[in-house]
Amino acid sequence: MTQISQDRSRRAALAGAVCALLVTGTALTGCSEDPNEGTNGVGRLSADEIQDRTRKAAESVDTVRLHGTVVTNGRSYTLDMRLKSEGGIGSVTTKGETFRLLRIGDELFLKAGADFWGHTGGGDAGEGATDAAAGKLAEKYVKVPQGDPSYKKFSGFTDKDVLLGGLLTLHGKLATDGHREQAGVRTIRITGDKGSGGTLDVSLEGKPYPLRLVRAGEAGTLTFSAWGTDFPLEKPAGSETLDYGKQLPTS
């Protein structure tokens, strides 16, 4: 082999190695490989078009699992919810306390331990229950009347359309920000105002579902999974249910 041929071979090998390194990083870039090859094609669209497609994909199926944190009014909530059009079920943690929510149609149930119901000082359970009352409420599905402030506050965590409608919005000018991977699925990332308005990773495989959202203003990070995977929603037995309005003391 001539010296020129050897030099060309070395350069080709080096270029191939650099390309492989770039492709296996967090952002797929350059080289001769098309990062959108074999995908659903949304990676070739503008950021505005991608956002529109992902909203339509989210609306096209009935169910989703949502996990992560939401910060609202200065308070952080950790959510693990499964949602569908007729309701939702899952857990919410805030200030070290965890409770379960279940909504079927217009009926909202809340299940928590005695500490949740018994604390004082204007927490989520109002002014707090006596130790005896808190013990009765503990680990029961407490039905929350629609006129109670807690109903509006917590039912939103169980409403797929309301929750996603408020979350899947990036603020400011949209732009694409390279290819990523989320839970083994190739994604395209879009940003609002170069990330300060939030970022959204959209699936490049199958339907362009949203898979990961970082909300603007450090208002939480959420992941989405199990799109279109059904799950049961069953009303708790009467022996497991208490009426919030009749059982919870107001002082």
URCOR-V155255 format. One record per helix or strand of 2 or more residues. SS is the DSSP state (hx for helix, st for strand). FROM is the first residue (numbers start at 0). TO is the last residue. Records with the same first field share a line. If there is no record, write none. Layout:
SS->FROM-TO / FROM-TO
This chain:
hx->2-22 / 41-43 / 46-59 / 113-117 / 130-136 / 148-157 / 159-166 / 192-194 / 215-217 / 237-239 / 243-246
st->63-71 / 74-83 / 86-93 / 96-103 / 106-111 / 140-143 / 173-181 / 184-191 / 198-202 / 209-213 / 220-224 / 240-242
